[in-house]
Amino acid sequence: MPVLDGFALTARLKADAACADVTVVVLSARTDDAAGIRAQAVGADAYLDKTQPRRSIVEGVLAAIGRTGTP
């Protein structure tokens, strides 16, 4: 993204009372643990990497939505 990366965008969304309940799933090409930890730290509901099989990604998204109760 040209202005914000996904971590900064997630932090802004979660800091805004009007958006704080929005489910945020980060889908990234990064597979390192540090990226997943950072995503959690800024409020992401799930961190999925693109190397996972498509079915696993879909299941991760559905699990995140089910956990938060908000699409």
C-alpha positions in Angstrom: 0.0 0.0 0.0 1.4 3.4 -0.9 0.9 5.3 2.3 0.4 2.8 5.1 1.4 -0.8 5.5 -1.1 -3.4 6.8 0.2 -3.1 10.3 -0.2 0.7 10.5 -3.7 0.4 8.9 -4.8 -2.3 11.4 -3.5 -0.1 14.3 -5.5 2.9 13.0 -8.7 0.8 12.5 -8.5 -0.7 16.0 -7.8 2.7 17.6 -10.9 4.2 16.0 -14.0 3.5 18.2 -16.1 3.4 15.1 -14.0 0.6 13.5 -12.6 -1.2 16.6 -15.0 -4.1 16.3 -14.2 -4.7 12.6 -12.6 -8.1 12.1 -9.1 -7.7 10.6 -7.4 -10.7 9.0 -3.8 -10.0 7.7 -2.9 -12.1 4.7 0.8 -11.7 4.0 3.6 -13.2 2.0 5.8 -13.0 5.1 6.2 -16.3 6.9 8.4 -15.2 9.8 7.0 -15.3 13.4 7.9 -11.7 13.9 5.3 -10.6 11.4 2.5 -12.6 13.1 3.5 -11.3 16.5 3.5 -7.7 15.2 0.0 -8.3 13.6 -1.3 -9.4 17.0 0.3 -6.5 18.7 -1.5 -4.0 16.5 -4.9 -5.7 17.0 -5.3 -8.1 14.1 -7.7 -10.9 14.7 -5.8 -13.4 12.6 -2.5 -13.5 10.7 -2.3 -15.9 7.7 0.5 -16.4 5.3 0.1 -17.0 1.6 2.2 -20.1 1.6 -0.7 -22.0 3.3 -3.0 -24.1 1.2 -6.1 -22.2 0.1 -8.4 -24.3 2.3 -6.3 -23.4 5.4 -6.6 -19.7 4.5 -10.4 -20.0 4.1 -10.6 -21.8 7.4 -8.5 -19.2 9.2 -10.7 -16.4 7.9 -13.9 -18.2 9.0 -12.4 -18.9 12.4 -11.5 -15.2 12.9 -15.0 -14.2 11.9 -16.5 -16.7 14.2 -14.3 -15.6 17.1 -15.1 -12.0 16.8 -18.8 -12.4 15.7 -18.4 -9.4 13.3 -17.8 -9.7 9.6 
